[in-house]
Amino acid sequence: VTNQSDKDGQLPKIKALDATVQGAFGDISRSLEDTLVASEAAAARAEAELTAWETENDAKAGEKNRLKVAARQAASAVAAARLAKEEHARAISSSVVPAMMKRAEAALAEDSLSMSDVPELVLQLSGGGDKQKEQAARALGSLAVNSNNNRVAIAEAGGIAPL
């Protein structure tokens, strides 16, 4: 925004967009919570059915027993739902769009970083947890080591101050 007229015209639009984005992230958080609650309930039911079967038959269910398999699958669904909720919360607390965070983490893991990853890495460096900050710093360093253009791009993205 360069002048008062621009400010008067653009600020309401920016505020409306912010409210929309915040609402969308809130919707995602609620959906992840709902998924977790539903998977925990399903896991509890599966475990109860398994326990009832074992009590009724006075035996431990074998690994291939359909109720034992269902209980394991339900427990895995709970773990996946918890992880999704934690990843979303971590990304939001780092002020990073979760999809951007996943892309940067995948690029780090695959050692396939490109300059398009710099904004996400700078955000991670600025607001992630200690492990994420360390990974982001390492990744930015590997991009900068052999390229003046990359160093300039990292500086322009705000990557120097957090280091």
Buried (B, 14 or more C-beta within 10 A) or exposed (E): EEEEEEEEEEEEEEEEEEEEEEEEBEEBBEEBEEBBEEBBEBBEEBBEBBEEBBEEEEEEBEEEBEBBBBBBEBBEBBEEBBEBBEBBEBBBEBEBBBEBBBBBBEBBEEEEBEEEBBBBBBBBBBBBEEEBBEBBBEBBEEBBEEEEEBBEBBEEBBBEEBE
